[in-house]
Amino acid sequence: MSQLKTLSHLDSIPSSPGKFKPDKPSFQIHRLRLHSSLLSRLAFWSLLFLTLMAFLFLLSPPSSPSSSSFSQPRRNLGSGASWGGREWEKRLRKSAAPRSNPGRTVLVTGAAGFVGSHVSLSLRRRGDGVVGLDNFDSYYDPGLKRARQNLLSRSGVFIVEGDINDRELLKKLFDVVPFTHVMHLAAQAGVRYAMENPSSYIHSNIAGFVNLLEACKSANPQPAIIWASSSSVYGLNSKVPFSEKDRTDQPASLYAATKKAGEEIAHTYNHIHGLSITGLRFFTVYGPWGRPDMAYFFFTKNILKGKQITIYEGPDHSSVARDFTYIDDIVKGCLGALDTAKKSTGSGGKKKGAAQFRIFNLGNTSPVPVTELVRILEKLLKVKAKKKLLPLPRNGDVKFTHANISLAHSELRYEPKTDLEAGLKKFVKWYISYYNNGSKKSSFR
Ligand SMILES: O=C(O)[C@H]1O[C@H](OP(=O)(O)OP(=O)(O)OC[C@H]2O[C@@H](n3ccc(=O)[nH]c3=O)[C@H](O)[C@@H]2O)[C@H](O)[C@@H](O)[C@H]1O
């Protein structure tokens, strides 16, 4: 319509002497109309074509890892950190090179985290090739994660900054390094925080885990996977100690539900793709370089500051207890699981035969009431805590945990050696050194 309107005014335009041919006036006007019509159609289609090209460009996946553009660093949208490029690949290969365990190269996800940093360091110290991966999220102080990263870097462990949900990054990592093992410790941790930010648990513990398993499935060779499940999968069970054979279908928190889902997802990838997978159910891990969101950590902070702490109690003032497990014992369990892991059987995403599938409790086998934890802290800190007792809120907490570790003992030679008082002593020593003297003077052990 508008095109017709625009053209109609041409009828009344006086023609210029040079171009106007009076003997064919109608033909001239017709050609002019045709010409303008063609021009506007051409403009319209060109515009459409350009818009389409721009749209396709924006939607197109980044160039394949083998293409030359990968020699340029790439920027993570979330964190702003970059990855890729020749220098980056060089650092990756150097970190991945084993020193005394020929052919053993481990990708540790969550390497700047509490358990991840300790495991990475132990692997490196005994000579394994180790590459870390961490997104340095701000669930708790990223400064603590950076301090752990600095320590690891001094020991020759390079932590790639990125998210397990970044498919391209994972593909690139497996293209550059033929990882023999993946120690998957990246997760959204914390039982109570799931009430505040449920989607972060789905993002990391489910979507991120599936993304990682997809990358492992397609990798050549397929790595063996060892990953962190949780004691929380036992949920509301009342039979103690918790055994791997017990039911795990009544989780008390979304955190627990995502870890339980992880176990089921792991089984699927083992069954379909021949991935060798070992799940480790950690029981309330504590120690130096720990997580500030955990009770023993913020109780210490608040006791020292003279701030009140809240201690939860069960019905009729019964105590709430945890099978607190010291970090060094957990690290030994992780390494035992890695050392006994069999190879995955698949290749090119296809299963070639049945692959190993295991689940182990890694606990301490001696639950301690939270009131006792506080008493030990008061003794070590030489400060009386300002305590407030409150009934256990319905926010994901369970009343007690207690691990049966006989399976881990027989298969991994797992044998926890640190009681809560000895472990907290080491934690308090580290805490005071780290927060009074700064991170540089604190070492791992
Ligand atoms: O084994 C696990 O799989 C989980 O262990 C850990 O969870 P939890 O055992 O709940 O540890 P944590 O929060 O330190 O509370 C310890 C105790 O203090 C009590 N508690 C807590 C807070 C408070 O203010 N008062 C209190 O009494 C509270 O009731 C509890 O009895 C990890 O955080 C989790 O990521 C997961 O790994």
The ligand as a Tripos MOL2 file, in Angstrom:
@<TRIPOS>MOLECULE
LIG
   37    39     1     0     0
SMALL
NO_CHARGES

@<TRIPOS>ATOM
      1 O1         27.5700  -34.1190   55.3640 O.co2     1 LIG1
      2 C1         27.1660  -33.4650   54.4200 C.2       1 LIG1
      3 O2         26.9360  -33.9560   53.3630 O.co2     1 LIG1
      4 C2         26.9020  -32.0150   54.5880 C.3       1 LIG1
      5 O3         27.7420  -31.5340   55.6460 O.3       1 LIG1
      6 C3         27.5660  -30.1920   55.9520 C.3       1 LIG1
      7 O4         26.2420  -29.9670   56.3960 O.3       1 LIG1
      8 P1         25.9310  -29.9870   57.9470 P.3       1 LIG1
      9 O5         26.2570  -31.3160   58.5350 O.co2     1 LIG1
     10 O6         24.5580  -29.4770   58.1050 O.co2     1 LIG1
     11 O7         27.0400  -28.9800   58.4940 O.3       1 LIG1
     12 P2         26.8990  -27.5470   59.1700 P.3       1 LIG1
     13 O8         26.0900  -26.6580   58.3560 O.co2     1 LIG1
     14 O9         28.2660  -27.1280   59.5160 O.co2     1 LIG1
     15 O10        26.1040  -27.8770   60.5000 O.3       1 LIG1
     16 C4         26.6880  -28.7320   61.4840 C.3       1 LIG1
     17 C5         25.7500  -28.8740   62.6420 C.3       1 LIG1
     18 O11        25.5930  -27.6110   63.2770 O.3       1 LIG1
     19 C6         24.2210  -27.3290   63.4710 C.3       1 LIG1
     20 N1         24.0310  -25.8780   63.4000 N.ar      1 LIG1
     21 C7         24.2630  -25.2240   62.2640 C.ar      1 LIG1
     22 C8         24.1190  -23.8540   62.1980 C.ar      1 LIG1
     23 C9         23.7450  -23.1620   63.3450 C.ar      1 LIG1
     24 O12        23.5940  -21.9180   63.3550 O.2       1 LIG1
     25 N2         23.5200  -23.8610   64.4770 N.ar      1 LIG1
     26 C10        23.6570  -25.2040   64.5640 C.ar      1 LIG1
     27 O13        23.4520  -25.7920   65.6230 O.2       1 LIG1
     28 C11        23.4870  -28.0720   62.3910 C.3       1 LIG1
     29 O14        22.1810  -28.3640   62.7900 O.3       1 LIG1
     30 C12        24.3640  -29.3170   62.2590 C.3       1 LIG1
     31 O15        23.9330  -30.2780   63.1640 O.3       1 LIG1
     32 C13        27.8510  -29.3300   54.7390 C.3       1 LIG1
     33 O16        27.6070  -27.9850   55.0380 O.3       1 LIG1
     34 C14        27.0210  -29.7590   53.5620 C.3       1 LIG1
     35 O17        27.4590  -29.0250   52.4360 O.3       1 LIG1
     36 C15        27.1400  -31.2410   53.3160 C.3       1 LIG1
     37 O18        28.3870  -31.5290   52.7590 O.3       1 LIG1
@<TRIPOS>BOND
     1     1     2 2
     2     2     3 1
     3     2     4 1
     4     4     5 1
     5     4    36 1
     6     5     6 1
     7     6     7 1
     8     6    32 1
     9     7     8 1
    10     8     9 2
    11     8    10 1
    12     8    11 1
    13    11    12 1
    14    12    13 2
    15    12    14 1
    16    12    15 1
    17    15    16 1
    18    16    17 1
    19    17    18 1
    20    17    30 1
    21    18    19 1
    22    19    20 1
    23    19    28 1
    24    20    21 ar
    25    20    26 ar
    26    21    22 ar
    27    22    23 ar
    28    23    24 2
    29    23    25 ar
    30    25    26 ar
    31    26    27 2
    32    28    29 1
    33    28    30 1
    34    30    31 1
    35    32    33 1
    36    32    34 1
    37    34    35 1
    38    34    36 1
    39    36    37 1
@<TRIPOS>SUBSTRUCTURE
     1 LIG1         1 GROUP 0 **** ****
